Amino acid sequence: MTTKSTEERLREALERLKTRTPNTKSFKQKVKANKPLRITNSGVEKEAGLSNGCLKRYPNITSEIQAAEAERVHGGGCSSQEVSVDDVKSSTIYKQLEVKLSRVEKAKKEAEAKVKELIEERDRKDTALNEKRC
């Protein structure tokens, strides 16, 4: 019987968590209940049957875990190069943001005009006060 190295055990545990086929009872329950299965350092250590903190010696696996979790959260099916500009501009979110941006730009112009008006009023009052003092 050959024993697997720690690194092999960690990599296998990471793959099991990625594919949602864990061996650990608590992770199996999450999969069965169709709950999200977060991929974390401690989770991979637990799935591999190793002690907490053993990943400190394997920074490359730690970065793989972070990438796997990011892919789980954000999805990995579509890269930014595959999305065309037309697709983005035709999306409802883009259109909503354009409307919101135009409202904000209008409000900004109104606020700038009000500030200019208030500055002119301040200057007029300062001049009037200075004339009274003299």
C-alpha positions in Angstrom: 0.0 0.0 0.0 1.4 3.3 -1.0 0.6 6.4 1.0 -0.3 9.6 -0.9 1.6 12.7 -0.3 -0.1 15.6 1.5 -0.1 17.6 -1.7 -1.8 14.8 -3.6 -4.5 14.5 -0.9 -5.1 18.3 -1.0 -5.4 18.3 -4.8 -7.8 15.4 -4.8 -9.9 17.0 -2.1 -10.0 20.2 -4.1 -11.2 18.3 -7.1 -13.9 16.6 -5.1 -15.2 19.9 -3.8 -15.1 21.4 -7.3 -17.2 18.5 -8.7 -19.5 18.5 -5.6 -18.6 14.8 -4.8 -17.1 15.1 -1.3 -16.3 12.3 1.1 -16.8 14.3 4.3 -20.2 13.8 6.0 -20.9 17.5 6.5 -20.1 18.4 2.9 -22.2 15.5 1.7 -25.2 16.8 3.6 -24.7 20.3 2.0 -24.6 18.7 -1.4 -27.7 16.6 -0.6 -29.6 19.6 0.6 -28.5 21.4 -2.6 -26.8 24.2 -0.6 -23.8 26.1 -1.9 -20.5 24.3 -1.2 -17.9 27.0 -0.5 -14.4 26.1 -1.5 -12.1 27.4 1.3 -8.7 26.5 2.7 -10.1 24.9 5.8 -12.7 23.0 3.8 -10.1 21.5 1.5 -8.0 20.6 4.6 -11.0 19.0 6.2 -12.0 17.1 3.0 -8.4 15.8 2.7 -8.5 14.6 6.3 -5.6 16.8 7.2 -5.0 19.2 10.1 -5.8 22.9 10.0 -3.0 25.1 8.6 -1.3 22.4 6.6 -1.9 24.5 3.4 0.6 27.0 4.6 3.3 24.9 3.0 1.5 24.8 -0.3 0.8 28.3 -1.6 0.2 27.1 -5.1 -2.7 25.0 -3.9 -4.0 27.9 -1.9 -4.1 30.0 -5.1 -5.9 27.2 -6.9 -8.5 27.1 -4.1 -9.1 30.9 -4.4 -9.5 30.5 -8.2 -11.9 27.6 -7.7 -14.0 29.6 -5.3 -14.0 32.6 -7.6 -15.1 30.4 -10.5 -17.8 28.9 -8.3 -19.1 32.3 -7.2 -18.8 34.2 -10.5 -19.1 31.3 -13.0 -16.4 30.3 -15.4 -18.5 29.7 -18.6 -18.0 33.0 -20.3 -14.8 35.1 -20.6 -15.0 38.8 -21.2 -13.5 38.4 -24.7 -16.6 36.3 -25.8 -19.1 39.1 -25.1 -19.6 41.6 -27.8 -20.1 45.4 -27.3 -23.5 45.1 -29.0 -24.5 42.4 -26.5 -23.6 44.6 -23.6 -25.3 47.7 -25.0 -28.5 45.8 -25.7 -28.8 44.4 -22.2 -31.4 45.8 -19.9 -28.9 46.5 -17.1 -26.8 48.6 -19.5 -29.9 50.5 -20.6 -31.0 51.1 -17.0 -27.5 52.3 -16.1 -27.5 54.7 -19.1 -30.8 56.2 -17.9 -29.5 56.5 -14.3 -26.3 58.1 -15.6 -28.2 60.7 -17.6 -30.3 61.6 -14.5 -27.2 61.9 -12.4 -25.5 64.1 -15.0 -28.5 66.4 -15.2 -28.6 66.6 -11.4 -24.9 67.5 -11.4 -25.4 70.3 -13.9 -28.3 71.7 -11.8 -26.1 71.5 -8.7 -23.2 73.3 -10.4 -25.6 76.0 -11.6 -26.9 76.4 -8.0 -23.4 76.6 -6.7 -22.5 79.3 -9.2 -25.6 81.2 -8.3 -24.8 81.0 -4.6 -21.2 82.2 -5.2 -22.5 85.2 -7.2 -25.0 86.0 -4.3 -22.2 85.7 -1.8 -20.0 88.0 -3.8 -22.8 90.6 -4.1 -23.4 90.5 -0.4 -19.7 90.8 0.4 -19.5 93.9 -1.9 -22.5 95.4 -0.2 -21.0 94.9 3.2 -17.6 96.3 2.2 -19.4 99.4 0.8 -21.3 99.9 4.1 -18.0 99.8 6.1 -16.3 102.5 4.0 
